[in-house]
Amino acid sequence: MTAIDDSPVRDPDALRADMVRALRDQDAITSEPVAAAFTAVPRHRFAPEAPLSLVYDLHRTVPVKKDEHGLDISVMSAAHLQAVMLEQADVKPGMNVLEIGSGGYNAALIQELVGGEGAVTTVDIDRDIVDRARRCLDDAGYDQVKTVLADGETGVPDGAPYDRIIVTAAAWDIPPSWIKGLDEKGRLVVPLTVRGTTRSIAFDRDGEGLASHSYRLARFVPMQGEGTAKERKAMLRDGVAVQTDDERVPFNTKALNHALDTPRREFWSGAAYDLPDELELYLTLRLSSPARLHASMDIVDSGLVEASALLGVPALVSEDSIAYRTRRENEDTGGFESGVVAHGPQAEALADEYLKLLRLWAQDHRRRGAAVIRFLPGPAPSALPETSVLKRHGVVAVSWH
Ligand SMILES: C[S@@+](CC[C@H](N)C(=O)[O-])C[C@H]1O[C@@H](n2cnc3c(N)ncnc32)[C@H](O)[C@@H]1O
């Protein structure tokens, strides 16, 4: 990673130049217009209260507002993620763009990309955030950006159709207004949560629905309002939790917690482990009863759960047993080999199903961008495609080629 020199003598312009260089080095910025936008917009003017070292850090968010539990509900997104999403969006001069989730900075970047002939509207559900974004935009000279207070679930029909809609909060679903508000040739870039993992997906129109052009892992504050995520979450014990958005999954918290106290069994696939984001997409769509297992550092240090669960790992769950992915170094598979840890009376059967998928993925789909993610709006068909997830407003269907 390129280090950014943040000694007191550095001024914001120098820090910004370093940031742009580092974003290019890390392939987050891959085009000249996006580089020029990041160079032009004074990022620190959109977070005047934050230290420059934080504002110009590539990977850290800048806190703006927290809820009553101290959890972030609004942040200035990390520069790296903003660059990746703007590259995915491929915004051109003269375009009409809607941003859902405001802060000011990203809207200013988009204004730079669309230029004087283009238009940018940014909408937020929170009055404090809209007011703050307005102040920062005016202060930095981006008074042409339009700010709107509303639940982004309904879009901003007044300004439609949009050439681009860029969502900057984690969405669990794609409401009809986003597709309706998009131009025929438009693109929607949205951090969509599927089976507990959020990916920034660039969707182009595909008939009545959408098909992915690209996807990248992303982390975002959750969408509030009508579009709030529909997931079940359960604490098994302090530091161990499971979550799922699949209604088929039994959630017998007591029995699953008990399973963790039964002996741990390890099974190895003999297949290579890498590209975890690609592998996870495959696993969570193919496992017959998928959930996400999370464990705290204390639990991992105690040896009860593997480190793979620190950021959440796909798990296969039955009434009384649980299996999840792990890895070990193995030169024969080239770096790492994937494996499964399982607990409970059905440990072996769950591990069997899991191992088959680990092997199939390594054999047939182990490359970046191998999946196409589609969104099929409207009522669910009577027979869902095999690798699909039912949402409120449609179906997310994933295929591998
Ligand atoms: C990560 S922040 C946005 C960052 C911003 N785009 C920037 O320039 O860095 C996410 C924002 O989404 C907003 N938000 C959450 N749910 C929303 C909804 N349903 N409609 C509109 N905004 C929403 C939050 O209030 C929060 O300000």
The ligand as an SDF file (V2000), in Angstrom:
LIG
                    3D

 27 29  0  0  0  0  0  0  0  0999 V2000
  -22.3770    6.3520    3.4300 C   0  0  0  0  0  0  0  0  0  0  0  0
  -23.4650    7.6790    3.6850 S   0  0  0  0  0  0  0  0  0  0  0  0
  -23.3990    8.5570    2.1910 C   0  0  0  0  0  0  0  0  0  0  0  0
  -22.0310    9.0450    1.8180 C   0  0  0  0  0  0  0  0  0  0  0  0
  -22.0290   10.1270    0.7980 C   0  0  0  0  0  0  0  0  0  0  0  0
  -22.5970    9.7200   -0.4730 N   0  0  0  0  0  0  0  0  0  0  0  0
  -20.6440   10.7070    0.5850 C   0  0  0  0  0  0  0  0  0  0  0  0
  -20.5600   11.6390   -0.1990 O   0  0  0  0  0  0  0  0  0  0  0  0
  -19.6610   10.2530    1.1700 O   0  0  0  0  0  0  0  0  0  0  0  0
  -25.0450    6.9070    3.5620 C   0  0  0  0  0  0  0  0  0  0  0  0
  -26.1930    7.8490    3.6630 C   0  0  0  0  0  0  0  0  0  0  0  0
  -27.3560    7.1580    3.2450 O   0  0  0  0  0  0  0  0  0  0  0  0
  -28.4410    7.7550    3.9150 C   0  0  0  0  0  0  0  0  0  0  0  0
  -29.6170    6.8980    3.7980 N   0  0  0  0  0  0  0  0  0  0  0  0
  -29.8950    5.7520    4.4710 C   0  0  0  0  0  0  0  0  0  0  0  0
  -31.0860    5.2780    4.0950 N   0  0  0  0  0  0  0  0  0  0  0  0
  -31.5580    6.1230    3.1530 C   0  0  0  0  0  0  0  0  0  0  0  0
  -32.7500    6.1660    2.3820 C   0  0  0  0  0  0  0  0  0  0  0  0
  -33.6830    5.2380    2.5090 N   0  0  0  0  0  0  0  0  0  0  0  0
  -32.9090    7.1860    1.5110 N   0  0  0  0  0  0  0  0  0  0  0  0
  -31.9630    8.1550    1.3690 C   0  0  0  0  0  0  0  0  0  0  0  0
  -30.8300    8.1600    2.0950 N   0  0  0  0  0  0  0  0  0  0  0  0
  -30.6290    7.1680    2.9610 C   0  0  0  0  0  0  0  0  0  0  0  0
  -27.9350    7.9630    5.3280 C   0  0  0  0  0  0  0  0  0  0  0  0
  -28.6830    8.9480    6.0070 O   0  0  0  0  0  0  0  0  0  0  0  0
  -26.4780    8.3560    5.0650 C   0  0  0  0  0  0  0  0  0  0  0  0
  -26.3210    9.7440    5.1080 O   0  0  0  0  0  0  0  0  0  0  0  0
  1  2  1  0
  2  3  1  0
  2 10  1  0
  3  4  1  0
  4  5  1  0
  5  6  1  0
  5  7  1  0
  7  8  2  0
  7  9  1  0
 10 11  1  0
 11 12  1  0
 11 26  1  0
 12 13  1  0
 13 14  1  0
 13 24  1  0
 14 15  1  0
 14 23  1  0
 15 16  2  0
 16 17  1  0
 17 18  1  0
 17 23  2  0
 18 19  1  0
 18 20  2  0
 20 21  1  0
 21 22  2  0
 22 23  1  0
 24 25  1  0
 24 26  1  0
 26 27  1  0
M  CHG  2   2   1   9  -1
M  END
$$$$
